[in-house]
Amino acid sequence: MSVRILAIGDLHLGRTPSRLPEALREQGIEAFELTPAEGWRRAVRYAITKAVDAVVFAGDLVESSNAGFEAYGVLRKGVSELTAAGIAVFAVAGNHDVNVLPRLAAQIPEFRLLGANGCWEYGEIEQRGQRVARVAGWSFPAPHHRRSPLEQRPDLPDDGLAWIGLLHCDLDASSSSYAPVYRRELEDLSASAWLLGHIHRPSLRSAGTPLGYLGSLVPLDPSEMGDHSAWLLTLGEAGQPVALEPVPLSPLRWETLRLDASALAEPKEELWGALIRGVEQRTLEFEDEAEGLRVLGLRVVLHGRSSALSALRGAARELESQHEVFPAGRLLAFVDKISVEAQAAIELEELARGRTPPALLAARLIALRAGEGDAQALVSAARSELEAELAKPVYAPLGEPPALSDEDLRSWLLKAGEFALDELLRQGPEP
């Protein structure tokens, strides 16, 4: 019979995601409905509905000791519901909850904290009274730990029972103060999977032995963009992983929205409409992705070339300050920030008529685009400079440099020249 485990990464109970606009309340959504606590409640319902055998946490279950009282009630209620359904609960402590999680675990008998005080420990998963798998875990003994948890290896019975490793650590970061461990150390052990916490961007993959970060269940700030989920791991009868799938349970998601500003001749009048259309289109991409998704936070990037760059920047600042919330289908979307990466639309031929530094640079860009005049001399000079740089001893460990065609060099010169010209023009009046 297969064994099913619901794995949850950095939950951070007691924390509210940042950058949520007050306007969400006007649309009927309170901030507490988008918190990790709501993600945990959803995970409990999912685990019971799917009749999983165990729920495991890879550390930083609680934000900090200050959040202990707030986390206790919601954690205890969820654990009680799981254990009443015959579902075991295991966790390890991370750097955030190294002090508070042992105290909470002592108050919730059904909650099994593994590896307290930095010593490996294991718990067993049962089905109808029979042992079917083990969970081996190591917990942070202090908020900082500069040594590898695998200096002491898990000591497990040699009875052939499959096991998974649960660890909060910094993978392949030897100088880290957060339990540094090498991937190869984990791969050398016989675990059916390594479920890791600490990094909020998920990196777990199903190919081969699952090994990687579970990621945060609910994004805590705009830097945590893209997919966030719990993970359902299924082990076959021989203990081999037969399925690994993300389970999106977060009510909140962050994404980037890129808009081309090139066609906005009058940004003050036109940017608003372009933004609405872009938000609606971006929101549609997530309409059916996860039933529980309620709010989409967006960071907008305006790119391209603008003939009214100053007006575009002003319009962007004005719209950003409004913190608008857009109802879009069954979701709500809001714009947190608008970044202007657009560059000035430049008429090179007109600019090149002068004798200023921008004019001289514009003339060279014209030649490079056409492949005429000074183009070949510029490419040859760039090749000589690059070859001289790559011949320095510091680059020797990298081996032979790749062969570069004249077209490669011309393309790079154009990009570098256009960037330099934009910077020169930014220092003066807009063309």
N, C-alpha and C positions, 0 to 999 in steps of 0.2 A: 504494500500500500504506500502511496506517495505521502510526503511530508510537506506541508505548506507553511511558509513563514512570511509574515508581513514585517518588513524592515523599515525603520524610520530613522532618518539622520538627525541633523541638528534642528531640534524643535524650538527651543528657547521659550518655554512657557513663561508667561509674565511680561513678555515684550509685545509692544504694539508696533506694527510696521510704520516706518517713517514716511513723511511726504504725502500723507492722505489729506485731501482738501476737505474743508468744512462743508463744502457744497454737497458732498455725498449724503449728508444727513437730510438735506432738503429733498433728496431723491429716495429717502426711506432706508438708507443703509447707515448703520452706526459703526464706528471704528472697531468695536469689539467683535463684530461679525466677520472681520477680515484678519483676525489674530491667529497665532499658532494654537491657541486654545480651541478655536473653531476647527482648525485642521485636525487636532487630536480627537475631538468629538466625532468628526467624520470618519477618522481612521478606526475608531472603536466600532462604529456602526458597520463599516465595511468588513472588518475582521469577523464580526459575529455573523453577518449575512453570508459571507463566503466560507464560514466554518473553518478558519485557519487553525493550525495547531499551536502556533506561538506568535507573539508580537515581540520584536526586539528593537532596542534603542542603541544607537552608536555614540552616545555621549552628548553633552550640552542639551540635555532634556529640559533643564531649567535655565533661565537667563542668568541668574545670580542669586546669592543668598538673600538679597533684598526682595526677590520675587518669590521666596519660598512659601510665604503664607498664601499668596495669591494662587500659586501653582498647586498647593496641597489639595484643595477641594476638587478641582477639575481632574487632577491626576488620580486621586483616590476613587472618585466616582467611575472613571473610565476603567481603571484596573479591576474594580469590583464587578463591573458589567462583563468584562472579558473572562475573569476567572469563574464567574457564575455560569458562563457558557462553555467552560472546560478549556479555555485558552490560556496557556502559560505566558508570563510576561518576564522578560529579561532585559537588563540594561547594564551599560558601563558608564562611569562618570568621566566627563571631559574636563577641560581646563576651566570652563565657566561654572560648572555645578559640582566641583570637587568637594566643596564643603556642605552644600545644601542637600545634594542627592542622597548621601548616606543617612542624613537625618530624616528625610522623607521616607526612605525605604524602611527605616526602623519603625515608622508609624503605620506602614501599609504592609502587613505580613505577606500578602499574596505577591508582592512586588519583589523580584529577585535581582539584587544588585550583585554583579559579578566582579571579582578581582579587586576588592577594596584594598587600599594601602599598597597598590602597585604590585600585587601578587596574582598570577594567573589562577583562574578558578573556572569551573565548568558547572553547568546545570543540564538537566536532561529533559527532553521532550517525550511525552508519552501519548500513546493511543490505546484506549481501553486497557490501561494498566500495564502495557508493554512499552519498554524503552525503544524509541525509533530513531533518535538523533540526539546530539549534544550541541550545546552552545558554549564555547570557550571565550572568556573575556578578561580584559585587563583594564583597571580604572586608574585615572590620574591620582597619585598620592599627594600632589601639591599643584597649585595653579601653573607652575612651570616645571618641566621635566626634560632635561637635556640629553638623557640617555635612551637608547633604544629599548622599548618594552621587550624585545626578543633577546635581550641579554640573559633573561630567564625564559626558557621555552615552556609552552603549555605542557603540563604533565597529565596525559590522558590515559585511561585504561587501554591496554592493547587487546581489545575484544572485537575489533572490526566495525564498531558502530560509527556511522558517519557523523562528522562534526563540522560546524561553521565557526569562523573566527569573528569576533566582535571587538572593534578597536577604534579608539579616538587617537589620531596620530597625524604627524606631518610626513607625508610619503615622499621619499627621495629628496629630503632636505636636511642634509647632515648637520648643518649649523643651527637648526631650529631649536627653540626652547620648548617645543610642544611635542614631545615624544617622537623624535625622528626615527623613521624605520625605512629600510630599503625594500622596494618591491621584490627583489630577488630573495630576500629573507622570507617573505610571506609565501612566495611561490615554492620555496624548498620544503615547506610543510605540507601535510597531507589533507588540509582542509578542503571541504567541498565548495566553500566560498569564503571570501574575506569581505566583510561589510564594514566600511570605514566611515567615521565621522570627522569633523573639523573644518573641511572645506565645503562651502555652501553651494558650489557649482557641482552638479552631479557628474560623475565620470564612470559609473558602473556600466559594464558591458556584458552581454550574454555569451560572447564567443569564449570557448574554453572554460576554465575555472573563473567564475565571477569574482572580480577583485576591483575595488574602486570605491569612490566616495558616493554615499547615498544622496548627498546634498541636503539643503534645507527643505522641510516639508512645505512651508509657506515663506515666500520671499520677504525679507525683513527690510529691504530698502531698494532703491532703483538700480543699484549695481547688480542685484540678483535677478537678472533678466532671463527670460526663456523658461524652459521646462523645470518644474519642481514637483516632486511626487514622493509617495511612499513606493516601496518595491515589493512585489510578490515573488518570492523564490520558491520553486517547487523542486524537491529532491525525489529521485526515483527510488525504487526498492533497494538498489545497491548503494544508495547515498549519492549518486551522481546528479548534478543539476540538470534537470530536463526542461525547465522553463524559468525565465526571468522577465518580468514585465513591469513597467512603471504603472503606478496607480495614481493618476492625478486627483488630488483631494483638496487642493488649495482654492479658496474663494477669490484669490487675488493673483494677478499675473502682471509682470512688467515687460514691455517690448519697446523697440525703436521704430519710429515712423519716419521714413526718408521721403522728402518732397522736393521735386525739382522746381527751383524758383526761376528758372530761365524765362518762362513765359509770363511772369508777373510784371507787366509794364508799370502798373500802378499798385504797388504792394499794399498801401493803406486800405484800398478798396477791395483788392482781389485776394489777399492772403487769407482772410476769414473763410471765404467760400472754398478755397483750395484746401484749407485745414479741415473743414467739415467733411468734404468728400474723401480726403485721405483717412480720417478717423473712421468713417463708416466702412470704407473698404478694408482697413486693417482689422477692424473688429469682426467683420464677417469671417475672417480666417479662423476665428476661435469660437464661433457660434456653436458648433457641434463637437468641439474637441473634448470638453469635459462638462458634464451636466452641472457640477457644483460651482463652476467659475461664475463669479458675479461681477467683478470689477477688473477692468484692464487699464493699467497705468501706462502712459505713453511719454516717451521723450522724443521730441520732434527734431529732426536735423534737416535744415534747408541747404540744398546743394545746387550745383550748376553755376551759371554765370548770370549775373544780374546787371541790367542797365541802370538800376536805381538802388545801389547797394545801401546807401545811408537810409533811404526810406524803408527798405526791407528790414534793416536792423531795428528801426524805430517801431515798425508795425509788429515785429516779433516780440519786442519788449512789452508792448501794450497788451498783446493777446496773452502772453505768458503770465502777466500780473493778474489776469482775471480768474485764473484757476477754474476754468469752465469744465462742467461735467456734461457729457453728451449721452443721452439715452440712445442706444443702438441695438435694435432687436431685443433680445432678452438680457443683454449686458449693459453695463454702464462703463463709459470710458472717460478718462480725464487726462488732460495735458499738464504734465508737471513742469516741463522745461522745453524751451525752443532754442536750439543752437543754430547760429548762422555760419555755415561753412562755405556758403556761396562766395564766389570770387567776382570781381568786377568784370563786366563785359568790356573788352578792349578792342578798339579798331587799331590794329598794329600799323597799318599803312599810314594812317594819320599821325599816330604817335611817333613814328620813326622819322618824321620830317625834321624834328628838332635836333639839338646837340646835347641834350641833357642825358644823364645816365640811363633813365628809362627809355629814351629815344634810341640810344645806341644798342641797348639790350633788345628792344623791339625789332631793330633792323636785323640782328643776328637770328632772332626767332623766325622772321620772315624767310631768311635764307635757309634755315634748317627745315622749315615746313615744305619749302619748294624743292629742297635738295640741290640748290643752285648757289652760285656766288661763293661765299666763304664757308658753305656747309661742309665740304670735304676737309678743309683746313681745320675747322672746329672739331670734327670727328677725329681727325688724326692727332690733334693736340690732346683731346680727351683720352685717347687710347694710350698715348705716351705717359700721361700723368697717372692713369690707372695702373698700367704695367709697372711703373716705378714704385708705386705705393705697394702693390701686391708682392713685389720682390723683397720687401723688408722681412727680416728674420721672424718677426712676430707672427707672420701669416704662414710660416713654413709648416706647422702642424696640420694645417687645413689641406695640405696636398696641392696638386696642380690646380690653378684657377681655371674656371670654365672658359672655353673659347667664346668670344663675343664678336658678333657680326657688326658691320658698320651700321646696319639698321637698328640693332639693339642700342648701340651707343647714341645714335641720333635720337631715338625715342627717349632715352634717359636725359639727354641734354635738353630736349624740349620740355619735359616735365619739370626739371630743375629750373630752367630759365623762366617758365611761366610762373612758378612759385615765387622766384626771386622778383619778377616784375610786379606781381601782386603786392609783395611786401614793400617794394619801393613806392608804388602808387598809394599804398595805405598810409604812408607817411606824409603824403601831400594831398591836395584837393582831388576829389573823385573825378575821373575823366568823363 
